[in-house]
Amino acid sequence: MKRPIKAALVFGATSAIATAYCRILASRGAVLHLVGRDHDALQNLAGDLDLRGATKVSVAVADLCDTEQHKKLVTEGWESLGEPDLALLAHATLGSQSEGETDWKQQRTLIQTNLISPLSLLTLLANRFEQQHSGCLAAISSVAGDRGRPSNYIYGATKAGLSCYLGGLQHRLAATGVRVLDLRLGPVDTPMTAGLSKGLLWSTPERVAHAMDGKLARHHGTVYLPAYWRPIMGVVRVLPDILVQRLGI
Ligand SMILES: NC(=O)c1ccc[n+]([C@@H]2O[C@H](COP(=O)([O-])OP(=O)(O)OC[C@H]3O[C@@H](n4cnc5c(N)ncnc54)[C@H](OP(=O)(O)O)[C@@H]3O)[C@@H](O)[C@H]2O)c1
């Protein structure tokens, strides 16, 4: 059964995709608690969501790589929302594959932002939702994690780790009434991908947010967005190694 999301805790709320999704929730009068590291961008977003019809918007400013802050941030989220219907993790960084190949520090930043930070938050959030016996715990992963490819295996490795963790969490919480979603996105035109050339398979934040909305209310498990990425990645996963190397994908 489809259950409306009335109270949502969003980490990395100023991301283009999270912003587009928060706007959908705001237009339905949801209560939102937004976490991000850019104070001004968060305040602007809160004002925007207010105008679009949100019942209440609160914000918390934090660098989400600082895992020492996570317990406080999660507690504040529950204090602000009561019992949230949803916690969404959207923060990440793409980095540069070519620079990362010779720069361990850059790889480490990617691992801290895209993997260590989400896993720390998921640990706390899973336990809160488990005690609550309801809610949806979702994180934005990527099709890049489905197969190690020369074009993006550093970013892809962080998302593969995240997806694996979400898969395990989903099974752990299956009997508790808590839904866990691995939102596995294909490429989307956002600030993260500003430097990349776009093609036919690219999507927009609004289109992906609309598709996310349908899934977050009632689904669990792995969801490919847009849906055409499921069959595409089914093929990519079984491509012979020699073809992956020749195509340089
Ligand atoms: N765009 C794509 O093609 C694509 C494809 C698959 C999956 N995804 C995933 O979708 C999610 C949203 O990305 P997007 O495309 O919407 O990109 P985006 O607009 O660039 O958003 C990335 C967000 O992450 C935040 N962030 C990064 N490091 C942070 C930190 N240490 N602490 C707090 N916030 C931090 C950024 O904050 P600042 O603005 O302050 O830097 C920004 O709000 C990410 O998980 C991304 O991996 C994107």
The ligand as a Gaussian input file, in Angstrom:
#p B3LYP/6-31G(d) Opt

LIG

0 1
 N       24.436000      13.310000     -10.889000
 C       24.589000      12.038000     -11.248000
 O       24.852000      11.718000     -12.425000
 C       24.429000      10.936000     -10.235000
 C       24.335000       9.612000     -10.683000
 C       24.200000       8.585000      -9.760000
 C       24.139000       8.899000      -8.415000
 N       24.238000      10.206000      -8.013000
 C       24.202000      10.477000      -6.584000
 O       23.139000      11.362000      -6.297000
 C       23.435000      12.052000      -5.077000
 C       23.169000      13.535000      -5.245000
 O       24.103000      14.053000      -6.197000
 P       23.748000      15.238000      -7.191000
 O       23.917000      14.703000      -8.553000
 O       22.469000      15.871000      -6.804000
 O       24.987000      16.208000      -6.986000
 P       25.174000      17.633000      -6.304000
 O       24.064000      18.548000      -6.667000
 O       26.569000      18.020000      -6.638000
 O       25.047000      17.293000      -4.746000
 C       26.060000      16.741000      -3.975000
 C       25.774000      17.208000      -2.563000
 O       26.636000      16.556000      -1.637000
 C       27.017000      17.525000      -0.681000
 N       28.230000      17.141000       0.012000
 C       29.388000      16.684000      -0.509000
 N       30.273000      16.475000       0.466000
 C       29.665000      16.791000       1.637000
 C       30.053000      16.799000       2.986000
 N       31.284000      16.410000       3.369000
 N       29.170000      17.205000       3.929000
 C       27.931000      17.612000       3.577000
 N       27.490000      17.632000       2.306000
 C       28.355000      17.237000       1.352000
 C       27.218000      18.781000      -1.503000
 O       27.255000      19.906000      -0.667000
 P       27.954000      21.280000      -1.171000
 O       26.973000      21.882000      -2.145000
 O       28.115000      22.057000       0.072000
 O       29.235000      20.893000      -1.846000
 C       25.989000      18.718000      -2.392000
 O       24.857000      19.257000      -1.735000
 C       24.875000      11.690000      -4.729000
 O       24.883000      10.638000      -3.777000
 C       25.427000      11.169000      -6.044000
 O       26.514000      10.285000      -5.867000
 C       24.362000      11.228000      -8.889000

